[in-house]
Every structure is written in C-alpha cells, then in structure tokens.
Amino acid sequence: MRFPILIRLVAGIAFAAGSAAATAQDYPNKPLRWVVPYPPGGGSDVIARTIGGQLSRQVGQPVIIENKPGAGTIIGAESVARSAPDGYTIMSGDNGTFVFNGALYKKLPYDPQKDFVPVTLIARFPLLLVANPGAGFSNAKDWLEKMKRAPGQYNYASVGAGSPHHLAMEMIKQKTGTFMVHIPYRGAGPAVQDVLAGQVPMMVLDLATAMPHIKTGKLTALAVLSGKRLPLQPDVPTLKEIGLGDEEIYAWQGVVLPEGTSREVVTRLNTELTKAIAAPEVAKKLTDFGVEPLSGSPEQMADYIKTETARWHALIKQRKLGLD
C-alpha cells in the first residue's frame, strides 16, 4: 500500500527538480521587473534604466523599471523580499537598504542579511564635501579650522536622514571632533537648492549631482571622500590629504534577488549584468554621469555588505543615531 504513495512522492520530487532546472536553463523567458526604491529621475533610477536597457537587449526580454520610493527604501525592499524567488523580480539597493537601515531602525519589515540573495555590485557614486562660495571657506583646511573654532554654529544639509550623504558627514564629524547641525531634506533637489541659495552653507553631495553646479561656480568642492583624487576634480584633495586618515566613503548600488532564488538563476543574472555593465556605451554613459561602474561575484557583494555593516553599525551606535 505504501509503494504507490512513495512512487508518487519520488516522481513529484523529480518533476519539481526537473521544472526548476528547466526554469534556470530557460531563464529569462518572460519580462523582468527591476524595482528601484527611489523616485524616477534620480541617480539610482538612471543607473537602473541605463543597465536595464542593455540587459534587455542581451536576454531578449523587456526589463521593466518599477519605482517604489518611500521610507528610506524600506517600501521597495519589503515588496521585493516578499516576491516570488523565481528570478523575475530584481532590485537595486544602496548602503541604506542593505547596511544603514538595519542599525537606524529598531525593527524592519525585511532582513537585509536574510531576505535577499546578492547578485553583483553595479556602481558607486563618488561623494564630495561642497559649500556655497559665499560661506567663506577658501579650502578644506580653512573649512576644518572654522568648524573646530565654532562648534554648533554651522549647519549642513543632507538628501535625507540616514542617507549615505548624511552618514558620510557624521563620519567626518567623528574623525575631526567637530559638531555641525544636521538639516535633513527629502531628496537632493531641495537640499541642493537651499545650499545654492545660501540658506545652508554646506553638504556632502554625489559627484553626478554636484558637477553641473561646480562647473558654473555655484558650488565649491572642498574635499572628495574617495581614496584618491577624482579625474573630474583633480585639484580637490581627499580626506586623507586633509588629515582624516584612510577613510573612503561612497554611495554604492548593488542588485539582489529574493531569498530562495536558485543558484543557477543568480549565476545567469550575474553573468548578464556583468556583460551589460561592461558594454562600452553603458560604461561611458555611467562615467559621464559621474558614476563609477562596478561588477563582481555574488560572494564579493556579500562580503562587501558584511564589511560595510560592521563599519557603519559601529558609527551609528557610537553616535546614537536612529530613525524611529
């Protein structure tokens, strides 16, 4: 009596395994949904649409960009974490999604470590410390001296509380022993406008957003937060050059899939994304935009997230930062 049941069970397992293998082998055979947890038009959106267009051409399927902004990327991340692990819902997230939020919020509706499978890093935004030319800072060392002489008398803007731009300035404050008042905004647009208008004297800003204003003289670049000087800003010193040690701070992006996605699908998507990022027209567009293209294995992305988590969670805890 038990043998027919056992045969059906084994047959069912074999069928499921065969279906999974076929799915991985044929992947992708329908449109891909790429969730961007930010509004349209921003840097994250530009990166996804640039790479997604090339990815679509390679795999012969539409790549549909779906913007799901809100709550510091939490809304988009939660939706992807709850999606079917079939490889057809992917997401690009940043430091906040995979690192900062886990320390800034007491409770998240997703687990940055357990609910996603890393696929590859795709890009990073070089960051700069910029100021309104009328703020009275002649260079980075002059800025630092004034910050030390007048604790609490200067404000700085950020594109949002808990953003890479905000936490970069918190790291600078920790390293320099200075105190500046944080003025958070909802996005780069309003923050930059107030710095340009002189309502707030300074902020940390990504190269892509800052460059047009630096070129017109409406913003002054005081320091770059990269490990070495930027080709587009060769005269601007690094943090190390102004005495802040070996810190390198970037806003970075990576692609993930929901936990439970098969290894074969992860590998295929990694291969296709790596190829798309390396395409000359894609690399040029990203570089011209002010972004450094990246790629790598899923394991390298996972290791990078672990390293970043240890680094930034320590800072967030030390400075007693939180968003709830």
C-alpha positions as CSV (number, residue, x, y, z in Angstrom):
1,M,0.0,0.0,0.0
2,R,2.8,2.4,0.8
3,F,4.7,1.8,-2.5
4,P,2.4,3.7,-4.8
5,I,2.4,6.7,-2.4
6,L,6.2,6.5,-2.3
7,I,6.5,6.3,-6.1
8,R,4.2,9.3,-6.5
9,L,6.2,11.3,-3.9
10,V,9.5,10.5,-5.6
11,A,8.0,11.3,-9.0
12,G,6.8,14.6,-7.7
13,I,10.2,15.5,-6.3
14,A,11.8,14.5,-9.6
15,F,9.3,16.6,-11.5
16,A,9.8,19.6,-9.3
17,A,13.6,19.3,-9.6
18,G,13.3,19.0,-13.4
19,S,11.0,22.0,-13.5
20,A,13.4,24.1,-11.5
21,A,16.3,23.0,-13.8
22,A,14.3,23.9,-16.9
23,T,13.4,27.3,-15.4
24,A,17.0,28.0,-14.7
25,Q,18.1,26.8,-18.1
26,D,15.4,28.9,-20.0
27,Y,15.8,31.9,-17.8
28,P,14.7,34.5,-18.6
29,N,11.7,33.6,-20.7
30,K,9.4,36.5,-19.7
31,P,9.8,40.2,-18.7
32,L,12.0,41.1,-15.8
33,R,10.7,43.6,-13.2
34,W,13.5,45.8,-11.8
35,V,12.4,47.5,-8.6
36,V,14.2,50.8,-7.8
37,P,13.3,52.0,-4.3
38,Y,13.7,55.7,-5.3
39,P,11.7,58.1,-7.3
40,P,12.1,58.5,-11.1
41,G,14.9,60.8,-12.4
42,G,17.4,60.3,-9.6
43,G,20.8,58.7,-9.8
44,S,19.5,55.2,-8.8
45,D,16.9,55.4,-11.5
46,V,19.4,56.5,-14.2
47,I,21.7,53.6,-13.3
48,A,18.9,51.0,-13.5
49,R,17.5,52.3,-16.8
50,T,20.9,52.5,-18.3
51,I,21.9,49.0,-17.4
52,G,18.4,47.6,-17.7
53,G,18.2,48.7,-21.4
54,Q,21.3,46.8,-22.2
55,L,20.3,43.8,-20.2
56,S,17.0,43.7,-22.1
57,R,18.9,43.7,-25.4
58,Q,21.1,40.8,-24.3
59,V,18.4,38.5,-22.9
60,G,15.7,39.3,-25.5
61,Q,13.1,40.2,-22.8
62,P,11.7,43.5,-21.6
63,V,13.2,44.9,-18.4
64,I,10.5,47.0,-16.7
65,I,11.8,49.6,-14.2
66,E,9.4,50.0,-11.3
67,N,10.0,52.9,-9.0
68,K,8.8,52.1,-5.4
69,P,10.1,55.0,-3.3
70,G,9.4,55.7,0.4
71,A,10.6,55.3,3.9
72,G,14.3,55.2,3.1
73,T,14.0,52.4,0.5
74,I,12.0,50.2,3.0
75,I,8.8,50.1,0.9
76,G,10.6,48.9,-2.2
77,A,12.8,46.5,-0.3
78,E,9.9,44.9,1.6
79,S,8.0,44.3,-1.6
80,V,10.9,42.5,-3.2
81,A,11.6,40.5,-0.1
82,R,8.0,39.2,-0.3
83,S,8.2,38.5,-4.0
84,A,8.4,35.0,-5.6
85,P,12.1,33.8,-5.7
86,D,11.9,33.0,-9.4
87,G,14.4,35.5,-10.7
88,Y,11.8,37.8,-12.4
89,T,11.8,40.4,-9.6
90,I,15.1,42.1,-9.0
91,M,16.1,45.1,-7.1
92,S,18.9,47.6,-6.9
93,G,19.5,49.0,-3.5
94,D,22.2,51.0,-1.7
95,N,24.1,51.4,1.5
96,G,20.8,52.4,3.2
97,T,18.9,49.4,2.0
98,F,21.5,46.8,2.9
99,V,23.6,48.4,5.7
100,F,22.3,51.5,7.4
101,N,18.6,50.7,7.9
102,G,19.5,47.6,10.0
103,A,21.0,49.9,12.6
104,L,18.9,53.0,12.2
105,Y,15.6,51.3,12.7
106,K,14.7,49.2,15.7
107,K,12.5,47.0,13.6
108,L,12.5,46.5,9.8
109,P,9.8,44.6,7.8
110,Y,12.7,42.9,5.9
111,D,16.0,41.4,7.0
112,P,18.9,42.9,4.9
113,Q,21.0,39.8,5.5
114,K,18.5,37.0,5.2
115,D,15.8,38.2,2.8
116,F,17.9,38.8,-0.3
117,V,20.5,37.0,-2.4
118,P,23.3,39.3,-3.6
119,V,23.9,39.2,-7.4
120,T,26.5,41.9,-8.0
121,L,27.6,45.4,-7.1
122,I,26.8,47.7,-10.1
123,A,28.0,51.2,-9.4
124,R,29.2,53.7,-6.8
125,F,28.8,57.4,-6.5
126,P,31.9,59.4,-5.5
127,L,31.0,61.9,-2.8
128,L,32.3,65.4,-2.2
129,L,32.1,67.9,0.6
130,V,30.7,71.0,-1.1
131,A,29.9,74.5,0.1
132,N,28.2,77.7,-1.1
133,P,31.0,80.0,-2.4
134,G,29.6,82.7,-0.1
135,A,30.0,80.6,3.0
136,G,33.6,81.9,3.4
137,F,35.6,78.7,3.1
138,S,38.7,79.2,1.0
139,N,39.7,75.5,1.0
140,A,39.3,72.3,3.0
141,K,41.8,73.1,5.7
142,D,40.2,76.6,6.2
143,W,36.8,74.9,6.5
144,L,38.1,72.4,9.1
145,E,39.7,75.2,11.2
146,K,36.4,77.1,11.2
147,M,34.4,74.1,12.2
148,K,36.7,73.4,15.1
149,R,36.6,77.1,16.3
150,A,32.8,77.3,16.1
151,P,31.2,74.1,17.3
152,G,27.4,74.0,16.6
153,Q,27.4,77.3,14.8
154,Y,27.3,75.8,11.3
155,N,24.6,73.7,9.7
156,Y,24.9,71.2,6.9
157,A,22.2,69.8,4.6
158,S,21.6,66.2,3.6
159,V,19.5,64.5,1.0
160,G,17.7,62.7,3.9
161,A,18.3,61.3,7.4
162,G,20.1,58.0,7.2
163,S,21.3,58.6,3.6
164,P,24.9,57.8,2.7
165,H,25.4,61.6,2.4
166,H,24.2,62.1,6.0
167,L,26.3,59.3,7.5
168,A,29.3,60.5,5.5
169,M,29.2,63.8,7.3
170,E,28.7,62.0,10.6
171,M,31.9,60.1,9.9
172,I,33.7,63.3,9.1
173,K,32.4,64.9,12.4
174,Q,33.6,61.9,14.3
175,K,37.1,61.9,12.7
176,T,37.6,65.6,13.1
177,G,35.9,66.1,16.6
178,T,33.7,68.8,15.2
179,F,30.0,69.5,15.7
180,M,27.7,70.7,13.0
181,V,23.9,70.8,13.0
182,H,22.2,68.3,10.6
183,I,19.4,69.7,8.4
184,P,17.8,66.7,6.6
185,Y,15.8,67.2,3.4
186,R,13.6,64.9,1.3
187,G,15.8,64.4,-1.6
188,A,18.8,66.0,-3.3
189,G,16.7,68.6,-5.1
190,P,15.5,70.7,-2.2
191,A,18.8,70.2,-0.3
192,V,20.9,71.5,-3.1
193,Q,18.6,74.4,-3.8
194,D,19.0,75.7,-0.2
195,V,22.8,75.3,-0.3
196,L,22.8,77.2,-3.7
197,A,20.7,79.9,-2.1
198,G,22.9,80.2,0.9
199,Q,20.3,79.0,3.4
200,V,22.6,76.2,4.4
201,P,26.3,76.6,3.9
202,M,27.4,73.0,3.0
203,M,26.6,69.4,2.4
204,V,28.0,66.1,1.2
205,L,26.8,65.5,-2.3
206,D,27.4,62.9,-5.0
207,L,29.6,63.8,-8.0
208,A,26.8,63.4,-10.5
209,T,24.6,65.9,-8.8
210,A,27.3,68.3,-7.8
211,M,29.2,68.6,-11.1
212,P,26.9,70.9,-13.0
213,H,26.9,73.4,-10.1
214,I,30.7,73.2,-9.6
215,K,31.2,73.9,-13.3
216,T,29.1,77.1,-13.1
217,G,30.8,78.2,-9.9
218,K,27.6,77.9,-7.8
219,L,29.2,75.3,-5.5
220,T,32.8,74.9,-4.3
221,A,34.2,71.4,-3.9
222,L,36.3,71.3,-0.7
223,A,37.2,67.6,-0.5
224,V,36.5,64.3,-2.1
225,L,35.6,61.3,0.0
226,S,37.2,58.8,-2.3
227,G,40.5,57.1,-1.7
228,K,42.2,59.2,-4.4
229,R,41.5,62.4,-6.3
230,L,38.8,62.2,-8.9
231,P,39.7,62.7,-12.6
232,L,36.8,65.1,-13.0
233,Q,38.0,67.1,-10.0
234,P,41.8,66.7,-9.9
235,D,42.5,69.8,-7.8
236,V,40.2,68.8,-4.9
237,P,42.0,67.0,-2.1
238,T,41.0,63.7,-0.4
239,L,40.0,63.3,3.2
240,K,43.4,61.7,3.8
241,E,45.2,64.7,2.4
242,I,43.4,67.0,4.9
243,G,44.3,64.7,7.8
244,L,41.3,62.4,8.2
245,G,43.1,59.1,7.8
246,D,42.3,56.4,5.2
247,E,38.5,56.8,5.1
248,E,36.8,56.1,1.8
249,I,33.1,56.8,1.7
250,Y,30.9,56.1,-1.3
251,A,27.2,55.8,-2.0
252,W,27.0,52.4,-3.8
253,Q,24.5,50.3,-5.6
254,G,24.0,46.6,-5.9
255,V,21.5,44.2,-7.3
256,V,19.7,41.5,-5.3
257,L,17.1,38.8,-5.8
258,P,14.6,37.4,-3.2
259,E,16.0,34.8,-0.9
260,G,15.4,31.3,-2.2
261,T,16.2,32.1,-5.8
262,S,18.1,29.2,-7.4
263,R,21.9,29.4,-7.7
264,E,21.6,28.8,-11.4
265,V,19.4,31.9,-11.9
266,V,21.7,34.0,-9.7
267,T,24.7,33.0,-11.7
268,R,22.9,33.7,-15.0
269,L,21.8,37.1,-13.9
270,N,25.3,37.9,-12.6
271,T,26.8,37.0,-15.9
272,E,24.3,39.1,-17.9
273,L,24.6,42.1,-15.6
274,T,28.4,42.0,-15.7
275,K,28.3,41.9,-19.5
276,A,25.8,44.8,-19.6
277,I,27.9,47.0,-17.3
278,A,31.0,46.3,-19.4
279,A,29.3,47.3,-22.6
280,P,31.1,50.4,-23.9
281,E,28.1,52.6,-24.3
282,V,26.8,51.7,-20.8
283,A,30.2,52.3,-19.1
284,K,30.6,55.6,-20.9
285,K,27.1,56.8,-20.0
286,L,27.6,55.9,-16.4
287,T,31.0,57.5,-16.2
288,D,29.9,60.7,-18.0
289,F,27.0,60.8,-15.5
290,G,29.6,60.8,-12.6
291,V,29.2,57.2,-11.5
292,E,31.9,54.5,-11.3
293,P,30.7,51.3,-12.9
294,L,31.3,48.2,-10.7
295,S,30.7,44.4,-11.0
296,G,31.8,41.3,-9.3
297,S,30.6,37.9,-8.0
298,P,27.7,37.4,-5.6
299,E,30.2,36.4,-2.9
300,Q,32.1,39.6,-3.3
301,M,29.0,41.6,-2.9
302,A,28.0,39.6,0.2
303,D,31.5,40.1,1.7
304,Y,31.3,43.8,1.0
305,I,28.0,44.2,2.7
306,K,29.4,42.4,5.8
307,T,32.4,44.7,5.9
308,E,30.3,47.8,5.4
309,T,27.8,46.6,8.0
310,A,30.5,46.3,10.7
311,R,31.9,49.7,9.9
312,W,28.7,51.7,9.8
313,H,26.8,50.0,12.5
314,A,29.7,50.8,14.9
315,L,29.5,54.5,13.8
316,I,25.6,54.6,14.1
317,K,25.8,53.1,17.6
318,Q,28.6,55.3,18.8
319,R,26.8,58.5,17.6
320,K,23.4,57.2,18.9
321,L,21.7,57.8,15.6
322,G,18.2,56.4,14.9
323,L,15.2,57.0,12.7
324,D,12.4,55.6,14.9
